[in-house]
């Protein structure tokens, strides 16, 4: 029972830190290639673009947000993966 209490306290402290610090934590990452159907509320169908995109879902302490980055395998003109912590 003590372990459950400790884990619960750690989760609550982590959640409060995320909420107060304006930091977003990565939940999922999806690479969308041209021609694939992947719809987002803000960006529309990402598959209609000429280049690949990364659709990253983040939790900011209150809700889940989706951020889209250009994909680049060498990190030169885009990103090869979504950052785990995102500050804007």
C-alpha positions, 0 to 999 in steps of 0.5 A, a space after each residue: 500500500 505504501 508503494 501505491 501512495 508513493 507512486 501516486 504522489 510522484 505522479 501528482 508532483 510531476 503533473 503539477 510541474 508540467 502544469 506550472 512550467 508550461 512544458 509539454 510531454 510527448 505522448 505519441 509520434 506518427 510519421 506521415 508520408 506523402 499520399 497517406 491519409 492523416 487528418 489533424 484539426 489545425 493542419 488538415 490532411 498531412 498526406 497532401 504535403 510534398 514532404 513527410 511530416 511528424 505528427 506529435 501528440 503532447 500533454 500539457 497538464 490540462 489537455 492533449 495537443 498536436 504539433 506538426 514538424 517537417 520530417 528530415 532523417 538528418 535533422 537538417 531541414 526538419 526533425 527526425 523525431 519529436 522532442 520528448 519535452 517541448 517548451 514554446 
